[in-house]
Every structure is written in structure tokens, then in C-alpha cells.
Amino acid sequence: MTLPEIVSREEWLAARQALLEREKEARREQDRINAERRRLPMVRIDKPYRFHGADGPAGLADLFAGRPQLIVQHVMFDPDWDAACPSCTAGIDEMAPALLEHLAARATTFVLVSRAPYEKLAAYAAARGWEIPWYSSHGDDFNFDFDVSFDESVKPPVYNYRALPVIPSPELPGFSCFLADGDAVFHTYSTFARGTDFGGAYALLDLTALGRQEEWEEPKGRAEHARAAVPDFAV
């Protein structure tokens, strides 16, 4: 095992301060990317997608559960599989109930969608102790239209906005975000990543058109006051 170099406290502090500047710039750049993402245009969804969940059949608008914003995690679970993808499973295992509460407090609903029949999803969720709403798109075009399921007889395979020369798996991971305005539903963003890449409510909200919606929060606590008083307090 290779260990870090041993130096004096002064040398460590100089190296840490230099790295801190790079960390701050990386955060600023990420903030600029998040702002640009929120400014992306959106596309109206007119196709009548159909899902099946704990309460029976549902349309895409039903998945919002009365909130204006929806985040869908595309969980890899092919109809022929007996279990979901291990990586997707690991990410969902780490999602605490408070995550959904934090998202809901910012008018955002979070759900899982997979192509396996609902009976398989319900059994798997029960075995894992999951309570996150999980919908089946079995028999529907939803997964194919959002390029996370692949069948050349349905459409040419595309993933991460590029043609796939070889299909590595019939299912791949991703997240899609939607916005509701009255009866209209719009697609605002999709990213093709693993669930383990987004570990908290803020990271998920940064994918959405409405963003973190800080104005919805309770009055500032001590940490927020510190950031307001010292703008460079955070990285």
C-alpha cells in the first residue's frame, strides 16, 4: 500500500490551501453548469405512457402525486431478470426516507421505473425493505423512448445521446426529470448515470428545472447565517 508523503504542518497547510482554491473553482463551475441546466428548454410529452404501481394503472401525470416536478430513476430490471441491477440496488438501499421528504418539501416527487412486471418489482422491493414508489412500464414504450431499454426490433439503440454500436445490456441506468404545468407534462432533462452518483436531495434537485428552490426553506439557521456573513465560507 502506498501512503501519502509525510511533511511538516506548514507544508501540509500550503498544499491544502492550494487544493482548496481548485475545489472552490470546481464548485463554482458546477454551479454554472447547474444554472445552465435550469435554463434548458423543455419538450411537451403528448404520448399516453402507461405504468402499473401499487395503486394499479397510472399515467405519467399520476406519477407526480400532485406536485409540479417529478424525478424518475430508471432502474435496470429487465422483464426476464429475477432481480434488479446490483449497482441500482446499492444506490436505492442508501436512500433514506428523509430524502423523499426533502424532495417533497421542494415540490418534487421521486419515483423508480423499471420494465419488469410490477409483481416482480413489488416482491423485490419488499425483500429489500424499500418504500420508494416503484412503477412498471412493462409493455409500454417509455423505457425505449427515453433510451434506457434496448431492442433493435423496437428502435435503433441510443444511449447518452449517441448510437450504440453494440448493446452491452438490454437495460441501462439513468434519471429523467419532468415538469407539470396544469394538465401539460414536459420533459426537462435526462442524464445517464448510476444511482450511486447522486447521493442526496440537493444533488438530485440540481438535475431539475426548478433546482433547489432555497426560497421554500425554513428561516436561516446558524450555518446559513455564517454563509451569508462570510460569502467564501463554503467551498
C-alpha angles and dihedrals in degrees: 000000000000114000127201119267117273113235140159121278090252093053091047091050092051091050092046093051091050090051090046091061090054091047091052092050091048089053092048090050091049089051089053091050091049090052091049090049090054089053094055114120118247136226125226115237110223099161112103100233116191128208138175122223142157091295095045130252118010140176125223091263090056091060090067090070091212096309124116096234134054133190116195121196109205102219117200106241115136117203089244095051125095094210141024122259112287093231093050089046093052092052094049092045088061095052109106120209088247089066091069090045092053091049092046090052086061094050093259129128120203122204140164123233127191136166096233116102114274093247090063092046093049093049092048093047091050091051091051095042093240121161099179111120108261122190131193120224091187110156092011131106095231098104093043094047091052092046101240097110123054135207119146089210088062100042140325108284116256126173129178087002093299131103113257111229089191127023105231093187136357087241132039132179131257149133129241127192127207137185127207123211109180107305093340121097122200134193109227107170146353130191126185106222142118123271090242089065092071112051105167147030095262092051090053094044089053087068093059136086093237094046124194095332093209091181088071093064129101118266114296119283126208095281092052091048090051091053091048092050095043108032092192092052092108127054 
